[in-house]
């Protein structure tokens, strides 16, 4: 009976990992954990730009709506949640707007604040998307963006390291794993005034940190590597392992000068 239950748990876990519509839209559980991990830094950035006095607000690439709910509670004005995935739009309710970051379906200067979280890394034409964000912001409107830098990922010991798999799989899926480090310069190039912070939290490896990887297009060799790293972390204990993915956290003012 114990063996049968163990097999059932394994099958359920595999199904949960495969319950992902596209690589840029992880499953709801994975998205909830990622959003919760970033909540302290996100709250700090939103306070810096005076979210309580801003509106309307755009949650760009809102996904399952975890940041949308936060913005709705904190912002002065209405919040629009833009995404292109039908599953996400169904979860977002009346605030949902179907659209693409390259052509945001709002008029020039409509928003006072735009939030992006792990969205810009999926944009093949980063400069084009940033120009579009600037277009829909009012003069002196603000952008808050949190993007990872997988090129600076830290893991220890070597048996639990999967950074190379992350970089290869993200690139294969159409993302840029180095967007975080590129973002400040790209924002300045289109006319934003930029302030940059790095996410400070680091510590013991999260026991569930491999889950998001299984939603990416992995080769058989990569999948075996991730499984071996996960077994190693379970054997060693999460407290004995270290894993940190730095996020480049940006607050940017639109300004009034032309880029």
QUIWO-V317353 format. One record per residue. D_CENTER is the distance of its C-alpha to the mean C-alpha in whole Angstrom. Layout:
BEGIN
d_center=<D_CENTER & D_CENTER>
END
This chain:
BEGIN
d_center=<40 & 38 & 37 & 37 & 34 & 32 & 32 & 31 & 28 & 27 & 27 & 25 & 23 & 23 & 22 & 19 & 18 & 19 & 18 & 15 & 16 & 14 & 11 & 9 & 9 & 10 & 13 & 13 & 14 & 11 & 8 & 11 & 11 & 7 & 8 & 11 & 11 & 9 & 12 & 14 & 13 & 11 & 15 & 17 & 15 & 16 & 19 & 20 & 20 & 22 & 20 & 23 & 25 & 22 & 22 & 22 & 18 & 15 & 12 & 11 & 9 & 10 & 9 & 12 & 12 & 11 & 11 & 13 & 16 & 15 & 16 & 19 & 20 & 20 & 20 & 24 & 24 & 22 & 19 & 18 & 15 & 14 & 13 & 15 & 15 & 18 & 17 & 14 & 17 & 20 & 18 & 17 & 21 & 23 & 20 & 18 & 19 & 19 & 18 & 16 & 14 & 17 & 20 & 19 & 22 & 23 & 25 & 25 & 25 & 24 & 21 & 21 & 18 & 14 & 11 & 8 & 4 & 2 & 6 & 8 & 8 & 9 & 12 & 15 & 17 & 15 & 18 & 19 & 16 & 16 & 20 & 19 & 17 & 20 & 22 & 21 & 21 & 24 & 26 & 25 & 22 & 18 & 15 & 12 & 9 & 7 & 6 & 7 & 11 & 12 & 16 & 16 & 15 & 18 & 20 & 23 & 26 & 26 & 26 & 22 & 21 & 18 & 17 & 19 & 18 & 14 & 15 & 17 & 16 & 13 & 15 & 17 & 15 & 14 & 11 & 12 & 11 & 13 & 11 & 11 & 15 & 15 & 14 & 16 & 19 & 18 & 18 & 21 & 22 & 22 & 23 & 21 & 22 & 19 & 19 & 17 & 16 & 14 & 13 & 16 & 16 & 17 & 20 & 21 & 19 & 17 & 19 & 16 & 14 & 15 & 15 & 11 & 13 & 16 & 14 & 14 & 18 & 19 & 23 & 26 & 26 & 22 & 22 & 25 & 24 & 21 & 23 & 26 & 23 & 22 & 26 & 27 & 24 & 26 & 29 & 29 & 27 & 23 & 25 & 27 & 23 & 21 & 17 & 15 & 12 & 12 & 9 & 11 & 11 & 13 & 15 & 17 & 21 & 22 & 25 & 28 & 29 & 29 & 27>
END
